[in-house]
């Protein structure tokens, strides 16, 4: 890893540690259970945004179907607990494996497509999973309560402990994203984003790098989905495979700034509390207010800061001072013309030139 990349990782890691501690301290001071739930959902959706950013932000392949991995993780954790009694501490890693496997199965045919064809193809997968689960009778699956050892099954009486777990998951996801961004992995994805054909011509196996990115992204989204199921204690196909899930991952990343580790975190920190608060206050009067919030957010950010909040704030806060204007170059005066010579400059007499049997010039004066 390059020296500059290592220094950047250390700086970002130090900032991440400080912000994580401050966030947990703030969460410990909150007593309202609903606000505590919002503080737990913020890092969960930040992880979801990071997973979307890993494939779509760095490689430029826009995905409208990341809910497929989120829902796969949520249902894996839930059904493993319901049918096998498997603790979510093991169910979440199992869900990550399922998410990675789903990424391979989805990416193998879909990476044959590019541009908007890829985006629309990705949209079909969560919708297909939604209808299949509804057909199989899993419309609403609650997680069974384990009163004997609740902590062993990720069931806490104090909701602040869910926030601690969610922040831990976010820290792990951000560390993975930092390592990817500052390694050859990230450079390969950025090359694909700039010009995939040129990257292939330079010898880059673009299909292999895209598959790796989708596998890591799918595992990350599945982990977020598994924790989401544990926090809400119930899953439905619409809540984890619905259109709003993929849209939320996309919007928080675009709002915060794509191709940046901090972008999805900023977007989730701003939009999730806003959407959840408005839904609690106005959800009964205006159903679907969350979708309206995310729609207005994406329109506003495209008009005000198309690069996202992170890049816009960074450019404004850390803009380099303008250099002083350069002095005008000294003007050189033209040299005075030389007087014409009185006699000839060159005199030739009796010049001859031949090439084999060809006589080009003969006795020229």
C-alpha positions in Angstrom: 0.0 0.0 0.0 1.3 3.5 -0.9 2.6 5.7 1.9 0.0 8.4 1.1 -2.8 5.8 1.3 -1.5 4.5 4.6 -1.4 8.0 6.1 -4.9 8.7 4.8 -6.2 5.5 6.4 -4.6 6.4 9.7 -6.2 9.9 9.6 -9.6 8.5 8.6 -9.3 5.8 11.2 -8.6 8.3 14.0 -11.5 10.4 13.0 -13.8 7.4 12.8 -12.8 6.3 16.4 -13.4 9.8 17.8 -16.8 10.1 16.0 -17.9 6.6 17.1 -17.1 7.3 20.7 -19.0 10.7 20.6 -22.0 9.0 18.9 -22.2 6.3 21.6 -21.9 8.9 24.3 -24.7 10.9 22.8 -26.8 7.8 22.4 -26.3 6.9 26.1 -27.9 10.3 27.0 -31.0 9.6 25.0 -33.9 8.2 27.1 -36.7 8.2 24.6 -37.1 4.7 23.1 -38.2 6.0 19.6 -35.3 8.4 19.3 -33.0 5.6 20.5 -34.4 3.5 17.6 -33.5 6.3 15.2 -30.0 6.4 16.5 -29.8 2.7 15.8 -31.2 2.9 12.3 -28.7 5.6 11.3 -25.6 3.3 11.3 -27.6 0.5 9.8 -28.6 2.5 6.8 -25.1 4.0 6.7 -23.8 0.4 6.3 -26.3 -0.2 3.6 -25.2 3.0 1.8 -21.5 1.9 2.1 -22.4 -1.4 0.5 -24.1 0.3 -2.4 -21.2 2.8 -2.7 -18.7 -0.1 -3.0 -20.2 -1.3 -6.3 -22.0 1.7 -7.7 -19.9 4.6 -6.3 -16.5 3.3 -7.2 -17.2 1.3 -10.3 -20.0 3.4 -11.7 -22.4 0.4 -12.1 -25.7 1.8 -10.8 -27.7 -0.8 -8.9 -31.4 -0.5 -8.3 -31.5 -3.9 -6.6 -29.4 -3.8 -3.4 -32.5 -4.7 -1.5 -32.0 -8.3 -2.7 -28.9 -8.6 -0.4 -30.4 -6.7 2.4 -33.5 -8.9 2.4 -31.5 -12.1 2.0 -29.6 -11.2 5.2 -32.8 -10.3 7.1 -34.6 -13.5 6.2 -31.6 -15.7 6.8 -31.2 -14.4 10.4 -35.0 -14.6 11.0 -35.6 -18.1 9.5 -32.4 -19.5 11.1 -33.7 -18.4 14.5 -37.2 -19.6 13.9 -36.5 -23.0 12.5 -33.0 -23.9 13.9 -32.8 -21.8 17.0 -29.6 -20.3 15.7 -28.5 -17.2 17.5 -28.2 -14.0 15.4 -24.6 -13.7 16.5 -24.1 -16.6 14.1 -27.0 -15.9 11.9 -25.6 -12.6 10.8 -22.3 -14.2 9.5 -24.5 -16.9 7.9 -26.5 -14.1 6.2 -23.3 -12.5 5.0 -22.4 -15.8 3.4 -25.8 -16.0 1.8 -25.5 -12.4 0.6 -22.1 -13.2 -1.0 -23.5 -16.3 -2.7 -26.4 -14.3 -4.0 -24.0 -11.7 -5.4 -22.2 -14.4 -7.4 -25.5 -15.8 -8.7 -26.8 -12.3 -9.6 -23.5 -11.0 -11.0 -22.7 -13.9 -13.2 -25.5 -13.2 -15.8 -26.0 -9.5 -15.0 -22.4 -8.3 -15.6 -23.0 -9.1 -19.3 -25.0 -5.9 -19.3 -23.8 -2.3 -19.0 -25.3 1.1 -18.3 -29.0 1.4 -17.7 -29.5 -2.2 -18.8 -27.5 -3.3 -15.8 -29.5 -1.0 -13.5 -32.8 -2.3 -14.7 -31.8 -5.9 -14.5 -30.7 -5.4 -10.9 -34.2 -4.0 -10.1 -35.8 -7.3 -11.0 -34.0 -9.5 -8.4 -35.5 -8.0 -5.1 -38.9 -7.9 -6.7 -38.7 -11.6 -7.7 -37.6 -12.5 -4.1 -40.4 -10.4 -2.7 -43.1 -12.3 -4.7 -41.5 -15.7 -4.0 -41.5 -15.2 -0.2 -45.1 -13.9 -0.3 -46.1 -17.0 -2.3 -44.3 -19.3 0.2 -46.3 -17.7 3.1 -43.6 -15.6 4.7 -45.6 -12.4 4.6 -44.8 -11.5 8.2 -42.3 -13.4 10.3 -41.7 -12.3 13.9 -38.5 -13.3 15.7 -39.2 -15.5 18.7 -38.4 -14.0 22.1 -35.7 -15.8 24.1 -36.2 -14.9 27.7 -33.7 -17.4 29.1 -30.6 -15.8 27.5 -31.7 -12.7 25.6 -28.3 -11.2 25.1 -27.1 -14.5 23.5 -29.9 -14.0 20.9 -29.2 -10.3 20.4 -32.4 -9.3 22.3 -31.7 -6.5 24.8 -34.0 -4.8 27.3 -31.9 -1.7 26.9 -32.2 -0.4 23.3 -29.0 1.5 23.7 -27.1 -1.8 23.3 -28.6 -2.2 19.8 -26.9 1.1 19.0 -23.6 -0.2 20.3 -23.9 -3.2 18.0 -24.9 -1.1 15.0 -22.0 1.3 15.5 -19.6 -1.6 15.7 -21.0 -2.9 12.4 -20.6 0.5 10.9 -17.0 0.8 12.0 -16.2 -2.6 10.5 -17.9 -1.6 7.2 -16.0 1.7 7.1 -12.7 0.0 7.7 -13.4 -2.4 4.9 -14.3 0.5 2.6 -11.1 2.4 3.6 -9.0 -0.6 2.8 -10.7 -1.1 -0.6 -10.5 2.6 -1.5 -6.8 2.9 -0.8 -5.7 -0.5 -2.4 -5.4 -1.8 -5.9 -9.0 -3.0 -5.5 -10.2 0.6 -5.4 -8.0 1.8 -8.2 -9.3 -1.0 -10.4 -12.9 0.0 -9.7 -12.1 3.7 -10.4 -10.5 2.7 -13.7 -13.7 0.8 -14.6 -15.7 3.8 -13.7 -13.6 6.1 -15.9 -13.6 3.9 -19.0 -14.2 0.2 -18.8 -13.1 -0.5 -22.4 -9.8 1.4 -21.8 -9.3 -0.6 -18.5 -9.8 -3.9 -20.4 -7.4 -2.7 -23.1 -4.8 -2.0 -20.4 -5.0 -5.7 -19.2 -7.5 -5.3 -16.3 -9.9 -8.2 -15.8 -12.9 -5.9 -15.3 -15.4 -8.8 -14.8 -13.3 -10.3 -12.0 -13.0 -7.0 -10.2 -16.7 -6.2 -10.5 -17.6 -9.6 -9.2 -15.3 -9.1 -6.2 -16.9 -5.7 -5.5 -20.4 -7.1 -5.7 -19.5 -10.0 -3.4 -18.1 -7.7 -0.7 -21.0 -5.3 -1.2 -23.6 -8.1 -1.0 -22.1 -9.5 2.3 -22.1 -6.0 3.8 -25.7 -5.3 2.8 -26.8 -8.7 4.2 -25.1 -7.9 7.5 -27.1 -4.6 7.7 -30.3 -6.5 6.8 -29.7 -9.1 9.5 -29.2 -6.5 12.2 -32.2 -4.6 11.0 -34.4 -7.7 11.5 -33.0 -8.1 15.0 -33.8 -4.5 15.9 -37.3 -4.5 14.6 -38.0 -8.2 15.7 -40.2 -8.8 12.6 -39.6 -8.9 8.9 -41.9 -8.6 5.9 -41.1 -9.0 2.2 -42.0 -5.3 1.6 -39.9 -4.0 4.5 -36.7 -5.7 3.4 -37.1 -6.3 -0.4 -39.3 -3.3 -1.3 -38.4 -0.5 -3.7 -37.8 2.0 -0.8 -34.9 -0.2 0.6 -32.8 0.1 -2.6 -33.8 3.7 -3.1 -32.8 4.6 0.5 -29.3 3.1 0.0 -28.9 5.0 -3.3 -30.2 8.3 -1.9 -28.2 8.4 1.3 -25.0 7.8 -0.8 -25.8 10.3 -3.5 -26.8 12.9 -0.8 -23.6 12.4 1.1 -21.2 11.9 -1.8 -20.4 8.8 -4.0 -16.9 7.2 -4.2 -16.3 8.4 -0.6 -16.2 6.5 2.7 -17.8 9.3 4.5 -20.5 10.1 2.0 -23.0 7.4 3.0 -22.5 8.2 6.7 -23.2 11.8 6.2 -26.3 11.1 4.1 -27.7 8.6 6.6 -27.0 11.0 9.5 -29.0 13.7 7.8 -31.8 11.9 6.0 -32.7 8.9 8.3 -33.7 11.1 11.4 -35.5 13.5 9.1 -37.5 10.8 7.3 -38.3 8.8 10.5 -39.4 11.8 12.5 -41.7 13.1 9.7 -43.1 9.5 9.3 -43.9 9.4 13.0 -45.5 12.9 13.0 -47.2 12.9 9.6 -47.3 9.2 8.6 -51.0 8.9 9.6 -52.0 11.9 7.5 -49.5 11.5 4.7 -48.7 7.8 4.1 -45.4 7.3 2.3 -43.9 10.5 3.6 -40.5 8.7 3.8 -40.4 8.3 0.0 -41.3 12.0 -0.4 -38.4 13.0 1.8 -35.9 10.9 -0.1 -37.2 12.1 -3.4 -37.0 15.8 -2.4 -33.5 15.1 -1.0 -32.2 13.8 -4.2 -33.7 16.6 -6.2 -32.2 19.2 -3.8 -28.8 17.8 -3.7 -28.6 17.6 -7.5 -29.5 21.2 -7.8 -27.3 22.5 -5.0 -24.4 20.1 -4.7 -24.3 17.5 -7.5 -21.1 15.9 -6.1 -22.7 15.3 -2.7 -22.3 17.0 0.7 -18.9 15.5 1.4 -17.1 16.6 -1.7 -18.8 20.0 -1.7 -17.9 20.7 1.9 -14.4 19.4 1.4 -13.8 21.7 -1.6 -15.1 24.7 0.3 -13.5 24.2 3.6 -10.1 22.9 2.4 -9.8 25.0 -0.8 -6.2 26.0 -1.5 -5.5 29.7 -1.5 -5.3 31.3 -4.9 -1.8 32.0 -6.1 -0.8 35.6 -6.6 -1.0 36.7 -10.2 2.2 36.1 -12.2 4.2 39.1 -13.3 3.9 40.0 -17.0 6.8 38.6 -19.0 9.4 41.0 -20.2 9.0 42.0 -23.8 12.0 41.4 -26.1 12.7 44.0 -28.7 13.3 42.6 -32.2 16.9 42.7 -33.4 17.7 45.3 -36.0 17.8 43.9 -39.6 21.2 43.0 -40.9 22.3 44.8 -44.1 22.1 42.7 -47.3 25.5 41.3 -48.4 27.0 43.0 -51.5 28.0 39.7 -53.3 26.5 36.2 -53.7 26.1 34.0 -50.6 26.9 30.7 -52.4 28.4 29.9 -55.8 28.4 26.5 -57.4 30.2 25.4 -60.6 30.2 22.1 -62.5 27.9 20.1 -60.1 27.1 16.5 -61.1 25.1 13.8 -59.3 24.3 10.2 -60.4 22.4 7.2 -59.0 23.6 4.0 -60.8 22.7 4.4 -64.4 20.5 7.5 -63.7 22.1 10.9 -64.1 20.2 13.3 -61.9 22.4 16.4 -62.3 25.2 16.9 -64.8 27.6 19.8 -64.9 25.3 22.4 -63.3 26.7 25.9 -62.4 
